[in-house]
């Protein structure tokens, strides 16, 4: 089964979705991402979706679920690079991206995570509770 790579940069995990998302791939991403948050103690998750042309209701709910699980594991999620058509679709479907901050691009998304993590005293790129990988 295909997997979406997850990169670690300091205390942030970066996911760039460059393929068409289907249900099984979204479920695998949620599983892989939550395992990696738990293993690394990452405090931020950046999901870049500029390659996605279509998001259906299941994928939208999975993004919300990933953010909720990440939040429970003490990591903030930012969704970056959403195309206007995807945003319109999500609104038309009535999906609220509760718990997900959005940014126009990766640079702004990283800035949001940096500001958010600095605000809680953790500091960008630091490992939670001083734990190392």
N, C-alpha and C positions, 0 to 999 in steps of 0.2 A: 504494500500500500504506500502511496505517496505520502510524504511528510513535508511540512513547511519548516524551513530552517529557523532557528531561534538563536540570535546572536546576543552575547553579553557584552555590554560596554559600561564599565564601572558598576554602579548599582542599578543599571537599567537593562531590561531585556528588549531587544528590537526584533520585531517580526515584520517582514516585508512580504506581502501576499502578491505574488506575481503570476498566479495561475487562477483559472476559474474555480471558485469555491463550490464544492458540492457538500452534501450533508456529512458524509463520512469523514471528509477532510477537515471540516469544521470541528467535528467531535474529537478527532485526533489532535487538532491544534489545541483545543481546550485542555485535553489530558496532558499533552506535552508541556504546555505553558505552565500549568499549575504545578506539575512535577518540578519544572526548572525553577519556578519561584521558590518553592519549598527547599530545593537543594541549594540554591545560591543565596537566598535571602534578599533577592532583588527588591527594591522599593518602588521601581517604576517600570511600566510596560508601555512601549510605543508600538502601535500596530499601524503600518503604512499600507493604505488600500488604494492607491492611485491607479493601479492596474485593473481594479474591479469595475466592470462596466455595468453589472447588474447585481443587485442584492435582493434576494427574496426574503419573505418573512422569517423563514427558518434561520438563514444566515444572520439576519438582523437580531433575532432573539439570541443566537449564539454569541454575538458580539457583546450583548448586554450580559449574558451569563458569564462570559470570560471576565468581564470587568467586575462583576459581583464576586466571583470566586477570588479574583486577584485582590479585591478590597478586603475580603475576609482574611487573606494571607498577608495583609498589610502592604499591598502594592497598589499604586495609583495607575490608572490606564488612560492613555491619550490615543485617540484615533486620528491619524493624519492623512491628508491627501484625498479626502473624499470628493468624488466628482459631483457636480451639480445634479446630474440625473439620478445618482444614487441617493443624494440628500432628498430630492423630491420624492423618490420612491418610498423612502423610509417614512417621510411625513404622510404620504398618501396611505401607507399601510397602518398608520397610527402608532408606529413604534417610537417610543421615547427612549433615547439612549441614556437612561438613568445611570448615573455613576460613571459615565464616560465623558471625559473632556475631549473636545475636538480642536484640531488645528489645521490650517490650510496646507501645511507642508511639514516635512520632517524637522526642519530647522526650528520652526515655531513650536512644534510638539516637544522637542527637546528642551526648549526654553521654558515651556509650561511645566514640564517635569522638574527641571532644575529649580524653578521658583517654588513649586509646591513642596519639594523635598527640603529645600532650604528653610521654608517657613515652619516646618515641624521640628526643626532642630537636628534632623538627620544629616543634612548636607548632601549635595549631589555626589553621587559616585561612592558614597561611603557604604560599607557593609553594615547591615543591621546588627545592633548590639556588639559591634566590633568583631563579629565573626568573619572569618576569611573563608574563601572557597575551599 
